[in-house]
Amino acid sequence: MMHAQAARQKILPAHVAIIMDGNGRWAQQRGLPRIAGHKAGVSSLREIVKSCATFGIRALTVYAFSTENWKRPLSEVSRLMELFMTSLRKEIAELDKNNIRLRFIGNHRAFTDSLRDSIAKAQDMTRNNLGLQFVVAVNYGGRWDITNALCVMAEKIRSGELDVRDINEGLLGSFIALSDLPPPDLFIRTGGERRISNFLLWQLAYTELYFTDCLWPDFGPDQFAAALDWFAGRERRFGQTSEQLQQVGRA
């Protein structure tokens, strides 16, 4: 396993995106209610946030609740919302103390006024922090993100602020969530599934995809370091050949 000191000596991602999968199965394997797995998952997330800050990673984006998760049993969704609010209120002071900026992306209109207020206060409290950018995707979907960007652009065209002839990939990308951050370099999904499940569809175009069978509550600093080690061994060509990259390196 690669430890923190070794990680600092390797090529590190500027932005890491994670689907934290396997909380429910972790709990079921132990004869516990599914919410116990989600609570254990919060502890794992706390450790990974610390690791990112230690390694000097610029941004961490995690998938906390997707637009599809509303299809789960109502009792589980309710408990997840309660856990989300409790964790937010409990962790915000520590995040602020460690110069971490907390941000949220997603469609929050479905949330209660109380939850939206807590999200707004947390973002405002940490807005000026210059350390790790910690992004929580909640009631988020990649298709929603792109559709929302198109709706914003359409409204600007209707109002005359934007000419349809100006539309290009770069302009559309500027309306997509997290356009102010570099795209994720490394995507991690725990829990054994090998798909991105409507997460950051636009942003993951050239991201390195790392999948592990480890369930999220068991994913700690050592497992994270192993993912960073794997990433350091990747050759990122972005459409070029290995020979072209070697020539750039020699220039």
Phi, psi and omega in degrees: 000145178269127180263178189303316183297318179294322181299321182296336182273358182251169175290122183249149176289145174281330185221126179244135176242138185226132165261116187269080189258148173111005181298313182295317179294323177302316180292315181298324178297338182254009180069027183251158175295152184303326182297333177296325177293321179294323177294319177296327179295328177297321178296319178297318180298320178303318180292323180288324175300316178298318180297317179300317179295320180296317182283347182082022176292136188286320186216144174229123177241125182240147180268101184269324183200120183268167176297334180279342183293345176296343180284350179290166178307140184304321182297321180290318179299317180298316179294323178296319179295321178295317180295321180299313181293317180298315181295321180299313181291328183283324189266341191299320182296319180292320177298315180297318179301327182264019174063029180264131178266123180261129180227157179230140174233151180133177179268105187262008182294337181280351183278163176291160177301322181297317181290319178298323179294319179295320178297314181297318181293320180296317179295318181294322182297325185253008189304324185266005179288142188250005179274218181305134172269107184257110185251128178249118177269113184226130194050049183244147171211143180298321178293320175300317183302312181292318179298318180297318178298319179295322178295318178297316179297318180299320179295322179290326175293316180299321183276355179088001179287339185222139176262134183302334179289347180274351186289128173212181183300318181296319180294314178301317180299332181289345179259356178279148179305142177069026180295343179273355180249155174294148177301154178303134174276324185229128174249131179239131170233123177269174171090358173094346179282149182240065177203165183260352168049051173064030181254120174050049185303317180289317189284338186269015187307319182237026180278143174282129186257121183241121181243140179222148177283347181301129177287146189306316180298341178264000183272104183243195182304322180294318179293323177294318178298324178296321178294321178294322178297316177299316180299320182298337180270357181279147172257114184262108188261337179050045177091350179270174175266164177300322181297320178298318179296320179296321178295321178296320181295331181275344184289000000 
